Amino acid sequence: MIDQPTASDFAAAKQHFDREGYAIFRHVIDADLLQEVNAHLDWLHARYPHLRPENYNHELVRTDPFWVHLISNERLLDVAQQFIGPDIGLFASHYISKPPFDGQAVLWHQDGSYWPLDPMEVVTLWLSVDRSDPENGCMRVIPRTQTLDLQELEARTDVPNVLESAIKEGVVDESQAVDIILNPGDVSVHHPNIIHGSNANTSPRRRAGLTIRYIPTTTRIVTKKLWPSAFHLRGQSHPEVNQYNPVPEYVEGEHMPFRGAVKKSAAPTGSGN
């Protein structure tokens, strides 16, 4: 049984986040749900064999009932609420699953540089599926860089990397980097402006994690089309700001089975007379 964080735990984490740009919560997700997350990664690998496992991204969320079930987990939302308030939407979610020996790096960047959000009020929860440490390419942050403006990016294809871009050389002082070491079920939280990245995984162990980008429902997703991973999750939706996708229904044989999945009702037959 996982203990619920106390008000003082949340307060201490928020103080650390405000000062350093990141925070860590231990034992957020229980073993049963983690088992399903691992099964989901296997299911995604079989369903999308053309994608590298670092690139199961937000485009896949809209039609995936388990994914929406996972990011709607009350304990994850309780953590997010400490940073963005009680009215919560999903902006994006992305598995970065670095395979053994071959896992790609994520070069130094700030998340906000890539996102069409106005204002840039958003928080990222990084759910550790595996043990994540320096050996297998854990996330690294440059503390207190959340106070910086968004830095200019440059294309980077000289080394294999997930984003194929990075902050220009000379900006990042790597000597200040802190390794975010997590166990399965732990969650780190980081600010959209903090400089962070991760090294390649050359170890014999996988390093899988799920990023979840939560926004207050007053933050606008600036797009002409319905954003594929926009879901209203808690509190008021503010429909004048964003449109949200309906929660996808579970269809047996089409989606990964999971605890709590409700099968789609069969279509009615006959005229009803």
Buried (B, 14 or more C-beta within 10 A) or exposed (E): EEEEBEEEBBEEBBEBBEEBBBBBBEBBBEEEBBEBBBBBBEBBBEEEEEBBBBBBBBEBBBBBBBBBBBBBBEBBBBBBBBBBBEBBBBBBBBBBBBBEEEBBBBBBBBBBBBBEBEEBBBBBBBBBBBBBBEBBBBBBBBBBBBEBEBBEBEEBEEEBBBBEBBBEEEBBEEEEBEBBBBEBBBBBBBBBBBBBBBBBBEBEBBBBBBBBBBBBBBBBBEEEEEBBBBBBBBBEBBEEBBEBBEBBBBEEEEBBBBEEBEEBEEEEEEEEE
